[in-house]
């Protein structure tokens, strides 16, 4: 299952972090933007070409030290189908460099419609007898509000294709508690959702103890991370909220098991905009991203080691 | 707000139904598919061109009698960026014909990321000073699991652009109850979510009593439809589940208020595949769709009238 491949990459690179590629146009260095707009005009195509050039530069600087990228669909979709082409090309480029691709789409629907998302993002689309990969992700984030009917179509495709999903359990935003912390028979909803992940995961067991059904749990709620880590022993965690959103290395360390595995921590803005801090020239944005990725790796690896002292 | 424009179209056409455009390739008549594959090969582009031709034929046959279309993003996304181009072209074509476009994306995220979805689907994307519409929808379906942070960015864009959202409250699938029917302090989650819709809607009041924040409530749970109609007097309902999923006209009639308004009922397969039933030739798929749309309109209008006898 896909979490196995992700875990192998994490161990190989000794780095449990993922580079979030959520490229707002204002994050893209000016020289890249100017070149794209000169060539394609002030168009969605021009913007999408700028994003792609930026992403490729980041991937070139990160692929040997960072196990995975996490492109956030929203930042591509907002540039229309040109943006979706950049999403595809970014994924394809990262895959060629040996990175794992986590598609952050938070997709959700039921039955055959969810199957369409599953085929599009994790499987193959059949076209007159040809099986084609529409978007070549390894993992897809999904929202479980619709229940098992929304998740089961993903499981069979994950099994066939050696892919995985990450279900929203406890998100990193301030208002996540409005629904997720409400209690059902004394149990918060995030815990109920977490239990559903453990159950769905039984269909996709992994060789390192983590199933193909992972969970999204925010770094901004460290006490819940710790609680959920204990209650969801077979569920791999994707942890957003480190850095810009306020989570620190100690906070995220609670997501890891006693072997220092079981989670991957995301940083988007911190890596993409590293060149905007300190004395970097914008031409050196990729170098700055690499330096920040190494700092983040050491910060988190250090906190995990500390936890087990 | 957008619900006003939708309500006006419903009243004008005396038809509270929406044509779901969820075009699986096998729904497309063979002569359309053959032409596209001959021209573009067995490719995602070929498939996407076939879907577009099919959709345009349907829109031509429906636009004067049906107020709105509801394209389901999953069935476009599974054909990659070519599919997303077909989604865009379909929306643009329907808008030109005066139809309201409900984008069924069930999108969800937080803060600036949700804002990116909101701009992409309901607002404008800024590109070097130009404001461009990436996908020209009037309404977007969204998932509220993340709480207010995931909804607020939509409200401000809806206000500026005269657009609306439809929040998943009680979905039509068999397992929707796994989470949605669970009780928080004696209240089912779907009711809590419904209450959140009423609250969010206060920011987008409409001139006919319905706010710019609507709800998705499935036809397959008529007793909950009736209950929610009473408890959510300012919330417009999108009702899936009629026809293929098992909901009948009497079931959906509970979604309407005493004026016979306040909801729109979706049919996808029933309309798209009407030509596959009875004695139709596949060349007449659009005529068959029109006949089914008229039958559905009369079926539902009849049931609403019956309810008020």
Boltz contact constraints between the chains, C-beta under 6 A:
constraints:
  - contact:
      token1: [A, 37]
      token2: [B, 128]
      max_distance: 6.0
  - contact:
      token1: [A, 42]
      token2: [B, 127]
      max_distance: 6.0
  - contact:
      token1: [A, 42]
      token2: [B, 128]
      max_distance: 6.0
  - contact:
      token1: [A, 42]
      token2: [B, 130]
      max_distance: 6.0
  - contact:
      token1: [A, 44]
      token2: [B, 132]
      max_distance: 6.0
  - contact:
      token1: [A, 47]
      token2: [B, 127]
      max_distance: 6.0
  - contact:
      token1: [A, 72]
      token2: [B, 113]
      max_distance: 6.0
  - contact:
      token1: [A, 74]
      token2: [B, 109]
      max_distance: 6.0
  - contact:
      token1: [A, 74]
      token2: [B, 113]
      max_distance: 6.0
  - contact:
      token1: [A, 74]
      token2: [B, 116]
      max_distance: 6.0
  - contact:
      token1: [A, 74]
      token2: [B, 117]
      max_distance: 6.0
  - contact:
      token1: [A, 75]
      token2: [B, 116]
      max_distance: 6.0
  - contact:
      token1: [A, 77]
      token2: [B, 120]
      max_distance: 6.0
  - contact:
      token1: [A, 78]
      token2: [B, 116]
      max_distance: 6.0
  - contact:
      token1: [A, 78]
      token2: [B, 119]
      max_distance: 6.0
  - contact:
      token1: [A, 78]
      token2: [B, 120]
      max_distance: 6.0
  - contact:
      token1: [A, 78]
      token2: [B, 125]
      max_distance: 6.0
  - contact:
      token1: [A, 78]
      token2: [B, 134]
      max_distance: 6.0
  - contact:
      token1: [A, 80]
      token2: [B, 134]
      max_distance: 6.0
  - contact:
      token1: [A, 81]
      token2: [B, 81]
      max_distance: 6.0
  - contact:
      token1: [A, 81]
      token2: [B, 84]
      max_distance: 6.0
  - contact:
      token1: [A, 81]
      token2: [B, 85]
      max_distance: 6.0
  - contact:
      token1: [A, 81]
      token2: [B, 88]
      max_distance: 6.0
  - contact:
      token1: [A, 84]
      token2: [B, 81]
      max_distance: 6.0
  - contact:
      token1: [A, 84]
      token2: [B, 84]
      max_distance: 6.0
  - contact:
      token1: [A, 85]
      token2: [B, 81]
      max_distance: 6.0
  - contact:
      token1: [A, 88]
      token2: [B, 80]
      max_distance: 6.0
  - contact:
      token1: [A, 88]
      token2: [B, 81]
      max_distance: 6.0
  - contact:
      token1: [A, 106]
      token2: [B, 108]
      max_distance: 6.0
  - contact:
      token1: [A, 106]
      token2: [B, 109]
      max_distance: 6.0
  - contact:
      token1: [A, 108]
      token2: [B, 106]
      max_distance: 6.0
  - contact:
      token1: [A, 108]
      token2: [B, 143]
      max_distance: 6.0
  - contact:
      token1: [A, 109]
      token2: [B, 74]
      max_distance: 6.0
  - contact:
      token1: [A, 109]
      token2: [B, 106]
      max_distance: 6.0
  - contact:
      token1: [A, 110]
      token2: [B, 173]
      max_distance: 6.0
  - contact:
      token1: [A, 113]
      token2: [B, 72]
      max_distance: 6.0
  - contact:
      token1: [A, 113]
      token2: [B, 74]
      max_distance: 6.0
  - contact:
      token1: [A, 116]
      token2: [B, 74]
      max_distance: 6.0
  - contact:
      token1: [A, 116]
      token2: [B, 75]
      max_distance: 6.0
  - contact:
      token1: [A, 116]
      token2: [B, 78]
      max_distance: 6.0
  - contact:
      token1: [A, 117]
      token2: [B, 74]
      max_distance: 6.0
  - contact:
      token1: [A, 119]
      token2: [B, 78]
      max_distance: 6.0
  - contact:
      token1: [A, 120]
      token2: [B, 77]
      max_distance: 6.0
  - contact:
      token1: [A, 120]
      token2: [B, 78]
      max_distance: 6.0
  - contact:
      token1: [A, 125]
      token2: [B, 78]
      max_distance: 6.0
  - contact:
      token1: [A, 127]
      token2: [B, 42]
      max_distance: 6.0
  - contact:
      token1: [A, 127]
      token2: [B, 47]
      max_distance: 6.0
  - contact:
      token1: [A, 128]
      token2: [B, 37]
      max_distance: 6.0
  - contact:
      token1: [A, 128]
      token2: [B, 42]
      max_distance: 6.0
  - contact:
      token1: [A, 130]
      token2: [B, 42]
      max_distance: 6.0
  - contact:
      token1: [A, 132]
      token2: [B, 44]
      max_distance: 6.0
  - contact:
      token1: [A, 134]
      token2: [B, 78]
      max_distance: 6.0
  - contact:
      token1: [A, 134]
      token2: [B, 80]
      max_distance: 6.0
  - contact:
      token1: [A, 143]
      token2: [B, 108]
      max_distance: 6.0
  - contact:
      token1: [A, 143]
      token2: [B, 143]
      max_distance: 6.0
  - contact:
      token1: [A, 143]
      token2: [B, 145]
      max_distance: 6.0
  - contact:
      token1: [A, 145]
      token2: [B, 143]
      max_distance: 6.0
  - contact:
      token1: [A, 145]
      token2: [B, 145]
      max_distance: 6.0
  - contact:
      token1: [A, 146]
      token2: [B, 171]
      max_distance: 6.0
  - contact:
      token1: [A, 147]
      token2: [B, 175]
      max_distance: 6.0
  - contact:
      token1: [A, 147]
      token2: [B, 176]
      max_distance: 6.0
  - contact:
      token1: [A, 147]
      token2: [B, 178]
      max_distance: 6.0
  - contact:
      token1: [A, 147]
      token2: [B, 179]
      max_distance: 6.0
  - contact:
      token1: [A, 148]
      token2: [B, 175]
      max_distance: 6.0
  - contact:
      token1: [A, 149]
      token2: [B, 173]
      max_distance: 6.0
  - contact:
      token1: [A, 149]
      token2: [B, 175]
      max_distance: 6.0
  - contact:
      token1: [A, 171]
      token2: [B, 146]
      max_distance: 6.0
  - contact:
      token1: [A, 173]
      token2: [B, 110]
      max_distance: 6.0
  - contact:
      token1: [A, 173]
      token2: [B, 149]
      max_distance: 6.0
  - contact:
      token1: [A, 175]
      token2: [B, 147]
      max_distance: 6.0
  - contact:
      token1: [A, 175]
      token2: [B, 148]
      max_distance: 6.0
  - contact:
      token1: [A, 175]
      token2: [B, 149]
      max_distance: 6.0
  - contact:
      token1: [A, 176]
      token2: [B, 147]
      max_distance: 6.0
  - contact:
      token1: [A, 178]
      token2: [B, 147]
      max_distance: 6.0
  - contact:
      token1: [A, 179]
      token2: [B, 147]
      max_distance: 6.0
  - contact:
      token1: [A, 182]
      token2: [B, 184]
      max_distance: 6.0
  - contact:
      token1: [A, 184]
      token2: [B, 182]
      max_distance: 6.0
